[in-house]
Amino acid sequence: MSSPYAGSVAVVTGAASGIGHATASRLIELGARVIGLDRDVGAPQGVDLRVTDVTDRASVLAALADLTSIDRLFNCAGVTGAAGPETTLRVNVFGLRDVIDMVLPLMPDGGSITNIASVGGWKWDKNFELVQGFLATVGIDDLGDWCTDHAELLAPSAYPFSKQCVVVETLLRCAELAPREIRVNAICPGLVDTPMLGSAPAGRGYVSAFPLPFGRMTTADEQASVLVYLGGPDAGAVSGVILPTDQGLLASVRVGALASPFGDA
Ligand SMILES: NC(=O)c1ccc[n+]([C@@H]2O[C@H](COP(=O)([O-])OP(=O)(O)OC[C@H]3O[C@@H](n4cnc5c(N)ncnc54)[C@H](O)[C@@H]3O)[C@@H](O)[C@H]2O)c1
């Protein structure tokens, strides 16, 4: 049986590390041509890695300049809140959105966009209007002032808000792109064993105190397999799904079996 990815072109941001690396690796195994966009080097063998900063539009445009068609986009680049509010929002939200905007003109109908949110963004519903307003009105030039004005919301970390934005961006794009049969989904991992955890705010004991229903972290490859499924033609009816890949953490919090690790953010 031929692979659902054979002959397709996939762009993977964050392909040099962690979940993006594992996703790029799986896509190569499945016969895709994979273009990696990352500010670092170190993508799997076979990936055409183009050193790119997703917050720099000129850098993304240059990286995509020779491509005529992109079937699948996987947005895996991201930073923790330790990067500070402005950088966290620039990378996790504006970078993701800009890459989508720049890939879309090259994506044929029937393509897919698959994002990574986080269980940390689980209260997106509660903040929906604020998030939607942020996405609709705040640009790169007023981001600094917006962060200052919303310091309380973004403390102690802008990461939860950034991931709420990823969820809402996913839903908005799902609705926008449905007429073109471009599917847009996101996963919501709990803790994943990747280099990112080294930059998590360890001072607050965030990682060591984080609940692990299976008693272990998930692996980057376990996350990648879900991304690859959602982005591929086997998930042809699936769009607008925010899929927890968290070992049942959100479910357990919802039914009161586990205390929420997120406070009221
Ligand atoms: N590791 C976890 O526990 C966890 C949990 C939930 C969600 N996530 C999300 O998963 C995604 C992948 O994270 P990971 O754990 O694989 O982390 P990682 O640090 O291993 O990989 C992130 C990659 O993004 C790249 N990157 C960061 N900023 C960039 C920029 N401006 N331009 C281009 N590339 C940039 C980095 O160089 C790195 O290769 C992120 O969006 C993260 O928020 C991770």
The ligand as an SDF file (V2000), in Angstrom:
LIG
                    3D

 44 48  0  0  0  0  0  0  0  0999 V2000
    7.8070   19.8760   25.4530 N   0  0  0  0  0  0  0  0  0  0  0  0
    6.6270   20.0340   26.0490 C   0  0  0  0  0  0  0  0  0  0  0  0
    6.4200   19.6060   27.2040 O   0  0  0  0  0  0  0  0  0  0  0  0
    5.5050   20.7200   25.3180 C   0  0  0  0  0  0  0  0  0  0  0  0
    4.2230   20.6730   25.8830 C   0  0  0  0  0  0  0  0  0  0  0  0
    3.1660   21.2870   25.2360 C   0  0  0  0  0  0  0  0  0  0  0  0
    3.3890   21.9630   24.0370 C   0  0  0  0  0  0  0  0  0  0  0  0
    4.6480   22.0040   23.5190 N   0  0  0  0  0  0  0  0  0  0  0  0
    4.8120   22.7460   22.2680 C   0  0  0  0  0  0  0  0  0  0  0  0
    5.3610   21.9060   21.2850 O   0  0  0  0  0  0  0  0  0  0  0  0
    6.0800   22.6890   20.3350 C   0  0  0  0  0  0  0  0  0  0  0  0
    7.4440   22.0510   20.1150 C   0  0  0  0  0  0  0  0  0  0  0  0
    8.1560   22.1150   21.3380 O   0  0  0  0  0  0  0  0  0  0  0  0
    9.2960   21.0790   21.7220 P   0  0  0  0  0  0  0  0  0  0  0  0
    8.9580   20.5420   23.0550 O   0  0  0  0  0  0  0  0  0  0  0  0
    9.5420   20.1630   20.5920 O   0  0  0  0  0  0  0  0  0  0  0  0
   10.4920   22.1290   21.9440 O   0  0  0  0  0  0  0  0  0  0  0  0
   11.9760   22.1780   21.3640 P   0  0  0  0  0  0  0  0  0  0  0  0
   12.6090   23.3170   22.0960 O   0  0  0  0  0  0  0  0  0  0  0  0
   12.5940   20.8470   21.4340 O   0  0  0  0  0  0  0  0  0  0  0  0
   11.7340   22.5730   19.8370 O   0  0  0  0  0  0  0  0  0  0  0  0
   11.2720   23.8460   19.4800 C   0  0  0  0  0  0  0  0  0  0  0  0
   11.9560   24.2280   18.1720 C   0  0  0  0  0  0  0  0  0  0  0  0
   11.4300   25.5130   17.7850 O   0  0  0  0  0  0  0  0  0  0  0  0
   12.5300   26.2600   17.2710 C   0  0  0  0  0  0  0  0  0  0  0  0
   12.2390   27.6840   17.3590 N   0  0  0  0  0  0  0  0  0  0  0  0
   12.0150   28.4200   18.4640 C   0  0  0  0  0  0  0  0  0  0  0  0
   11.8570   29.7050   18.1420 N   0  0  0  0  0  0  0  0  0  0  0  0
   11.9910   29.7800   16.7990 C   0  0  0  0  0  0  0  0  0  0  0  0
   11.9440   30.8460   15.8730 C   0  0  0  0  0  0  0  0  0  0  0  0
   11.7400   32.1280   16.2500 N   0  0  0  0  0  0  0  0  0  0  0  0
   12.1010   30.5670   14.5640 N   0  0  0  0  0  0  0  0  0  0  0  0
   12.3290   29.2990   14.1560 C   0  0  0  0  0  0  0  0  0  0  0  0
   12.4000   28.2510   14.9790 N   0  0  0  0  0  0  0  0  0  0  0  0
   12.2320   28.4920   16.2950 C   0  0  0  0  0  0  0  0  0  0  0  0
   13.7010   25.8800   18.1580 C   0  0  0  0  0  0  0  0  0  0  0  0
   14.9490   26.2000   17.5600 O   0  0  0  0  0  0  0  0  0  0  0  0
   13.4800   24.3860   18.3180 C   0  0  0  0  0  0  0  0  0  0  0  0
   14.1500   23.6460   17.3140 O   0  0  0  0  0  0  0  0  0  0  0  0
    6.1300   24.1020   20.9070 C   0  0  0  0  0  0  0  0  0  0  0  0
    5.1370   24.8900   20.2950 O   0  0  0  0  0  0  0  0  0  0  0  0
    5.7870   23.9000   22.3690 C   0  0  0  0  0  0  0  0  0  0  0  0
    5.2040   25.0430   22.9410 O   0  0  0  0  0  0  0  0  0  0  0  0
    5.7120   21.3970   24.1220 C   0  0  0  0  0  0  0  0  0  0  0  0
  1  2  1  0
  2  3  2  0
  2  4  1  0
  4  5  1  0
  4 44  2  0
  5  6  2  0
  6  7  1  0
  7  8  2  0
  8  9  1  0
  8 44  1  0
  9 10  1  0
  9 42  1  0
 10 11  1  0
 11 12  1  0
 11 40  1  0
 12 13  1  0
 13 14  1  0
 14 15  2  0
 14 16  1  0
 14 17  1  0
 17 18  1  0
 18 19  2  0
 18 20  1  0
 18 21  1  0
 21 22  1  0
 22 23  1  0
 23 24  1  0
 23 38  1  0
 24 25  1  0
 25 26  1  0
 25 36  1  0
 26 27  1  0
 26 35  1  0
 27 28  2  0
 28 29  1  0
 29 30  1  0
 29 35  2  0
 30 31  1  0
 30 32  2  0
 32 33  1  0
 33 34  2  0
 34 35  1  0
 36 37  1  0
 36 38  1  0
 38 39  1  0
 40 41  1  0
 40 42  1  0
 42 43  1  0
M  CHG  2   8   1  16  -1
M  END
$$$$
